Amino acid sequence: MATFLKRKATVVALAALSLTLAGGGIAAAAHPAAKAPAEVAQPGARQPGQQPPVTAAETRAAKAALNATLAAPTPGLVAWAVVSSNGTLLQHSANVVSAKRFSSSTPGQFAGQYQVTLDYAVNLKGLHATIGTNDAANVPPAGEVAVAPRYLIPNAVFVQTRSSSGGYADRPFHLLIAN
């Protein structure tokens, strides 16, 4: 019985010690001086991400494209597009209808904002974009890209490109939509 109590006392002592050390580590991590400043984590000042407002003309064009679809895409189908930095659709699969770059001179719109419209709803599909071009050298400029379903338009995708420092910048990109 004495051996059992010694083992139990040892286990309890080790558990208390480990909880004390873990608590001290948590307290040290929660201390404000222990945190790195946000500027160190990401170079450059990041602008808040938001999509430009949807116009009536965009809504009408998207509805027309949606109504023009001949057949629903089958599972496993991948739609794709290569878009230049000025918003020109360079290459694309059959389901991609159009691409455009938003004008940075319009209020609520910034450089590097694009919309790609398809002939079917893409709001629940897998979206992927990468900075890229189809020029002969095929060396795209440095930068970042983000993609999301277009707000209020179920058959369009919103793409935001940025410079490597995080500022809005027009960049060419490749887009994939997996069904």
N, C-alpha and C positions, 0 to 999 in steps of 0.2 A: 504494500500500500504506500509505503514511504517513497519508493521509486516512482510510482505513478504520480504522486503529488509533486516530486521534484521535476518530472518531465512537464507536467502541466504548468508549474510555476515558470519553467524556462520558456515554454511556448508563449505564455501570457507576457512575460518580460520582453521577448523578442517582438511580439505583436505591438506592444506599447511603444517600444523603441522605433519600430518601422513607421508607425503612425505619427510619432513625434517628428521624425525626419521628413516624412512626406508632407506633413503640415507646415514645417519650416520651409520646404521647397516651394510649396504653393504660396506661402506668404511672401517669399522672396520674388517669385514670378509676378505676383500681383502688385508689388511695390512700383510706383510710377517711375522711379529712376532706373529700374531694371528693363523697361521697355525701350525699344529703339524708336526714334522719331519716324513719323510716316514718310518724311521726305527721303530718308535713307532707303526705305523699302522699295520705292518706285521712283525712278528718275523723272524729272519734269512734272509740271502741274497737270493733272488729269481733269478734263472738263467732264461735267455730269453727262451721262448718256441719256439721250432722249430722241425720239423719232419726230420728224417734221409733221406738222398737221396734215391731215388727209383732205384733199380738195375734192369738190364735186366731180371735176373732170377725171381725176384718178379713180374715183369710185365707179363712174360710168364705164371707163375703159376696162377696169378689172371685171365688172359684171359681164361686159361683152365677151371678154376672153374666157370667162368661166362658162358662159352659155355656148361658146363655140366648141367646147370639148366634144370629141367624137366618142370616146370610151374612157371609163375610169381607169386609172393606172393600176396595173397588177402589182401584188406584193413582190418586192425584190427589184422593181424598176427603179432606175436611178436617173433623175433628170440632172443636167449639168449645164453650166454656162461659163464662158470666159469673157470677162467684161474689161474694157480698157479704162484708164484713169479718167477719161472724159465721159464715161457712161455708155459708150458704144458697145453693142453686143457683137463680139468678134466671132465666136463660135458657140454653138449651143445644141442641145438635144431638141427633139421635135416638140416637147411639151412647153418649152420656154418661149413665151410670146414676145416679151420686150424687156429692155433694161433702160434705166435713166439715172442721171446724176442730178441731185438736187442743187439748185443754184445757191451758192453761199452768200449772194447779195440779197436774198429774200429773208425777211425776219423769221426766226425760228428754224432756219436751215443753215448748215455749216458745211465746210469743205469735207470731202470724203464720205458723204452720205448718198447711198444709192438705193434704188428699188428695182427688183427683178420680178416680173409678173409671169405667172404660168397659167395654163388652161385648166387647172384643177386646184382644189383646196390643199394647202400645204401647212396649215396651222398645227397639225399633229404629226408632222413628219420629222425625220432626222435631218438636221441642217449642218453643213460644214462649209467653211470658206477658208481660203488661204491666199496670201499675197502671191500673185503670179501673172505672167503674161504669155503671149504666144509668139513673141518676136524671135528672130533667128538666133540671137545670142542666148535667149531664154534666161536672163539674169534679172529677176525682178528687183525693184528697189526695196530697201529695208523698211520695215514697218510692222504694224499690227492690224488685225482685222477681227471684227465681231459680226455675227449674223443672228437674226431673230425673225420670227414671223412679223409681218407688217401689221401695225396697229390698225384695226377696223377693216382690213382688206384680207379675207381668208385665202386668196390665191396669189399673194405677193410676199416677197421676202425683203426685209430691210438689212442692208449691209453698211457698216461703219468702218472706214479705214482711218488709220492714224499713223503718224511718224513714229520712229522708235522712241522718241522722248515723250510720247503720249498726246501730242497736239493733233488736232484735226488736219488731215492731209489727204489729197486725192491719190489713190494707189490703184493699180490694176489688180484684179483678183479672179480666182477660180471659185466656183460655187457648185456644191453637190447637194441634192435633195434626195434622200433615200426613203423609199416607200415601204 
